[in-house]
Amino acid sequence: MNETPSNNNLSSRRDFLKTAGYFTAASALAGVTLPQVHAAENNTLQIALVGCGGRGTGAAANALDVKNKGPITLAAMADVFDKRLSSSYQNIKEKHGDAVDVPKDKRFIGFDAYKHAMDSLKPGDIVILTTPLAFRWVHFTYAIQKGLNVFMEKPLTADGPTSRRMLKLADEANSRNLKVGVGLMSRHSRPMQQLHERIQGGEIGDILLMRGYRCHGPVASMASVAKPEGISELAYQIQRFHSFLWASGGCYSDFYIHHIDHLCWMKNGWPVKASALGGRHYKKDPEGRDYIDQNFDTYAVEYTFADGSKFLFEGRCINGCEAIYHSMVHGTKGSAVVSASGDCSPPSSTWKTQSPDRNPKSPNRIWTSTTPPGQGDPYLNEWNDLVDAIRNDKPYSEVKRGVEASLVTSMGRMAAHTGREITFDQILNSEVELAPDVDKLVDLNSPAPVKADANGKYPVPQPGIVTDREYKS
Ligand SMILES: NC(=O)c1ccc[n+]([C@@H]2O[C@H](COP(=O)([O-])OP(=O)(O)OC[C@H]3O[C@@H](n4cnc5c(N)ncnc54)[C@H](O)[C@@H]3O)[C@@H](O)[C@H]2O)c1
């Protein structure tokens, strides 16, 4: 998790400014202007929230809930929709009162709002990046220029070119001693951390097979009908970002990355290739309107690791089918329940057999996780860990790992969408960028990265027909 070498003992902003290397690091970012030095004596960490939706609002609240944190305030907010920002502001203000100090002139709207929000911070402050993933590299680039620590949500990328870009940015952030957390919260689940140690210690032997299941109805914006009148194409695609591969990597990337990330963590490696099945069984919604989004409603992916062991992932978004939502590891000496339900819910447990029965008194049960008091929420844990790293200058960069998890996720998605085996090297080195000009969007009437046909339908994957990319535009 921690890839940054530690060389400083920073405990205050003043020390940070003197010693963090921020002013001495040679900039690898073209045209960077180093910001003004603010020799602030106070130790307040200010936060800007970029992307004030559900998760952004939650992440900002988590930041203000951090324990033993010293003073932290939410100081600026940015979104492309006024309404999203206003409701987020109300929500956080109600719960956190004075810790929310975002006057109207620190609430920014538009595609350049992120710049204004970050401009209002000082080096060493924190920016939260919780827009759909398409904007992640754009916003992360600017955060590094401004010398900001970052918390950004998963997934980080949906294609090869932006992954390579983000890996370079990760190095740049490390060279400036910036701390960067990524919202793959399983890594901060205390039960999963305990399980990881046990698996590394050999409790269930060598891993042969892992399984992840996320099967439920069509949630969030993964299934869409044609754009209604009165909203621009770009606004529609951003609002319904799970429906569009450029914006989110689709439901496969957005929903399934958690299991993919934590299972690969248990294995201590990333798979080298994926092959997959998938399709859209239902073409119309219950009211008979055509679905126009780019997702399949069913995915079954077989990942293979370098040692030949396998990881099977199944994802389904269809109502009325069996709901299955958990993850498992099978080893030569036993098995483990990783997430008992959902993306990351305890207890984790280990078993002498290959079929855990979930009976607390089962003689086959080896171990069941416990959660230390006050550490039951991995979303809060990830903030406690990040702020601790910032306050005490501990190495902290989750970006490389977050990009790799995003790539493995995209590898499985692309295997399903093309009907071809996809290797890790192929997805990493792919030249197909899904939204190449996302940094050039001016306003909500700017051209959208994917175009609908005359029936309002967007290009969908055609396995076996379109095989060098995920869809033909
Ligand atoms: N770790 C988790 O468990 C978890 C849970 C939910 C969401 N997420 C992630 O968080 C991200 C956001 O998801 P969400 O559910 O909060 O979506 P959301 O639609 O509720 O929020 C996204 C916000 O970003 C704004 N936005 C879009 N483009 C923008 C831009 N260019 N500049 C500024 N603002 C912009 C939108 O208007 C919206 O308010 C996604 O990447 C998602 O995968 C993670």
The ligand as a Tripos MOL2 file, in Angstrom:
@<TRIPOS>MOLECULE
LIG
   44    48     1     0     0
SMALL
NO_CHARGES

@<TRIPOS>ATOM
      1 N1        -15.8350    3.1850   -2.6720 N.am      1 LIG1
      2 C1        -17.1280    3.0170   -2.7980 C.2       1 LIG1
      3 O1        -17.7220    2.1270   -2.1950 O.2       1 LIG1
      4 C2        -17.9030    3.9270   -3.7070 C.ar      1 LIG1
      5 C3        -19.2900    4.0440   -3.5350 C.ar      1 LIG1
      6 C4        -19.9810    4.8870   -4.3940 C.ar      1 LIG1
      7 C5        -19.3140    5.5560   -5.3930 C.ar      1 LIG1
      8 N2        -17.9730    5.4050   -5.5310 N.ar      1 LIG1
      9 C6        -17.2590    6.0930   -6.6160 C.3       1 LIG1
     10 O2        -17.3590    7.4940   -6.4480 O.3       1 LIG1
     11 C7        -17.4620    8.1390   -7.7120 C.3       1 LIG1
     12 C8        -18.7380    8.9850   -7.7250 C.3       1 LIG1
     13 O3        -19.8380    8.1430   -7.5570 O.3       1 LIG1
     14 P1        -21.2150    8.6920   -6.9270 P.3       1 LIG1
     15 O4        -22.0480    7.5050   -6.6730 O.co2     1 LIG1
     16 O5        -20.9270    9.6360   -5.8310 O.co2     1 LIG1
     17 O6        -21.8200    9.4600   -8.1710 O.3       1 LIG1
     18 P2        -22.7120   10.8010   -8.1590 P.3       1 LIG1
     19 O7        -23.2910   10.9840   -9.5070 O.co2     1 LIG1
     20 O8        -23.6340   10.7550   -6.9860 O.co2     1 LIG1
     21 O9        -21.6200   11.9200   -7.8770 O.3       1 LIG1
     22 C9        -20.7200   12.3750   -8.8420 C.3       1 LIG1
     23 C10       -20.7110   13.8880   -8.7670 C.3       1 LIG1
     24 O10       -19.6730   14.3910   -9.6000 O.3       1 LIG1
     25 C11       -20.1930   15.5190  -10.3120 C.3       1 LIG1
     26 N3        -19.3690   15.7040  -11.5080 N.ar      1 LIG1
     27 C12       -19.3820   14.9870  -12.6630 C.ar      1 LIG1
     28 N4        -18.4280   15.4400  -13.5070 N.ar      1 LIG1
     29 C13       -17.8030   16.4670  -12.8710 C.ar      1 LIG1
     30 C14       -16.7300   17.3210  -13.2270 C.ar      1 LIG1
     31 N5        -16.0930   17.2010  -14.3980 N.pl3     1 LIG1
     32 N6        -16.3450   18.2690  -12.3380 N.ar      1 LIG1
     33 C15       -16.9770   18.4020  -11.1500 C.ar      1 LIG1
     34 N7        -18.0170   17.6090  -10.7600 N.ar      1 LIG1
     35 C16       -18.4100   16.6480  -11.6040 C.ar      1 LIG1
     36 C17       -21.6370   15.1420  -10.5910 C.3       1 LIG1
     37 O11       -22.4280   16.2320  -10.9320 O.3       1 LIG1
     38 C18       -22.0320   14.5150   -9.2660 C.3       1 LIG1
     39 O12       -22.4750   15.4590   -8.3380 O.3       1 LIG1
     40 C19       -17.4480    7.0250   -8.7480 C.3       1 LIG1
     41 O13       -16.1470    6.8470   -9.2520 O.3       1 LIG1
     42 C20       -17.8650    5.8030   -7.9690 C.3       1 LIG1
     43 O14       -17.3550    4.5900   -8.4790 O.3       1 LIG1
     44 C21       -17.2610    4.6230   -4.6970 C.ar      1 LIG1
@<TRIPOS>BOND
     1     1     2 1
     2     2     3 2
     3     2     4 1
     4     4     5 ar
     5     4    44 ar
     6     5     6 ar
     7     6     7 ar
     8     7     8 ar
     9     8     9 1
    10     8    44 ar
    11     9    10 1
    12     9    42 1
    13    10    11 1
    14    11    12 1
    15    11    40 1
    16    12    13 1
    17    13    14 1
    18    14    15 2
    19    14    16 1
    20    14    17 1
    21    17    18 1
    22    18    19 2
    23    18    20 1
    24    18    21 1
    25    21    22 1
    26    22    23 1
    27    23    24 1
    28    23    38 1
    29    24    25 1
    30    25    26 1
    31    25    36 1
    32    26    27 ar
    33    26    35 ar
    34    27    28 ar
    35    28    29 ar
    36    29    30 ar
    37    29    35 ar
    38    30    31 1
    39    30    32 ar
    40    32    33 ar
    41    33    34 ar
    42    34    35 ar
    43    36    37 1
    44    36    38 1
    45    38    39 1
    46    40    41 1
    47    40    42 1
    48    42    43 1
@<TRIPOS>SUBSTRUCTURE
     1 LIG1         1 GROUP 0 **** ****
